[in-house]
Amino acid sequence: MGETLVGVGVGIAVFTLAMIFVAARHRREHLRERLIRRMHGHRLCDFTRRDH
């Protein structure tokens, strides 16, 4: 019975860590997509040229 509880505890801990990593990756991908969407409207020459 004790070994079963240890196994269940380790399984729950591993599953929790996996879910944290999946959530962090999902959040990072959404932030990346938002950044790319914001930059899409700007052309490189708009940043490099100075208009007086």
N, C-alpha and C positions, 0 to 999 in steps of 0.2 A: 504494500500500500504506500509506503514511504517513497519508493522509487517512482511510482506512478505520479505522485504529487510533484516530485522534483521535475520529472519529464514534462508535466503539464505547465509548471511554472516557467521552465526554460522555453517551452514552445510559445507561451504567451509573451514572454520578453522578446523573443526573436520576431514574432509577428508584429509587436508594437514598434520595434525599431524599423522593420521593413515599411510599415505604414508611414512612419515619420519621414523616411527617405523618399518614399513615393510622393508624399505631399510636398516636400521641399522641391523635388524635381518639377512637379506640376506647376508650382508657384513660379519657379525660375523660368520655365518655358513661357508662361503667360506674360511675365515681365519682359522677356526678350521679344515676344511678338508685339507687345505694345510699343517698345522702343523702336523696333523696325518700322512699325506703322507710322510713328511720329516722324522718323527720319525720311520716310519715303517721299514726302512732299517737298523736301529741300534738295536743291541741286548743289553739287560740289562748288560750282563757280560762284554761287551765292555767298559761300563762306570765304572764298579766297579773294574775291574782288572787293575793293573799297570804292564806294560811290561817294563823291563829295558833293 
